[in-house]
Amino acid sequence: MKVASNILNNKSDSEECVNDAFFGVWNTIPPQRPDRLPSYVCRIVRNLALKRYHANTAAKRGSVYDVALDELESCFPSSDSVEEEFGANEVARLIDAFLEMLDEDSKAMFVCRYYYSDSVSDIAKLLHMSPHKVSDRLHRIREKLRKYLIEEGVTI
């Protein structure tokens, strides 16, 4: 519910996404055998919430989720061509490799902020830090990610 709420900021839409996710899990579990059920369910909820978010905000911007995405905008290439779209899988692999190089707190901050869409203040509470320190570290992580991607040949 927290993942959907972070993205949608709407209780009824979030509940609907969670219910749809559980229905989807119910229908896919017999053939699928996920290693980690909570991660599997969370991924389904996140995907459903993102679809709902894009449908709800097609003409408007400014939500908390937009702010988190805007923070990462300078780290990624635009996908104006098929070749660049194809390269998105390679960029995802590079991001995974980058995350493996980070310490546990930095990795947790990055995933909480940019995957689960947690607010900076929620991350600060979780990691027992000040919001300013979290914000500053996220900025440094984004800069490191940007430099890493450029070194790996990604045009930004």
Long-range contacts (C-beta under 8 A, 24 or more apart in sequence): 2-116, 3-42, 3-45, 3-46, 3-49, 3-116, 3-117, 4-45, 4-46, 4-48, 4-49, 6-64, 6-65, 6-116, 6-117, 6-118, 6-119, 7-46, 7-49, 7-50, 7-53, 7-65, 7-117, 8-49, 8-52, 8-53, 8-56, 9-63, 9-64, 9-65, 10-56, 13-49, 13-52, 13-56, 14-49, 16-52, 17-45, 17-48, 17-49, 17-52, 18-45, 20-48, 21-45, 21-48, 24-48, 46-115, 46-116, 64-117, 64-119, 65-117, 68-113, 68-114, 68-117, 71-113, 71-114, 71-138, 71-142, 72-114, 72-142, 74-142, 74-146, 74-156, 75-142, 75-145, 75-146, 75-149, 75-156, 76-149, 76-156, 77-154, 77-155, 77-156, 87-154, 90-154, 91-149, 91-154, 94-148, 94-149, 94-152, 94-154, 95-145, 98-144, 98-145, 98-148, 98-149, 102-141, 105-137, 106-137, 106-141, 109-134, 109-137, 109-138, 109-141, 110-138, 110-141, 113-138
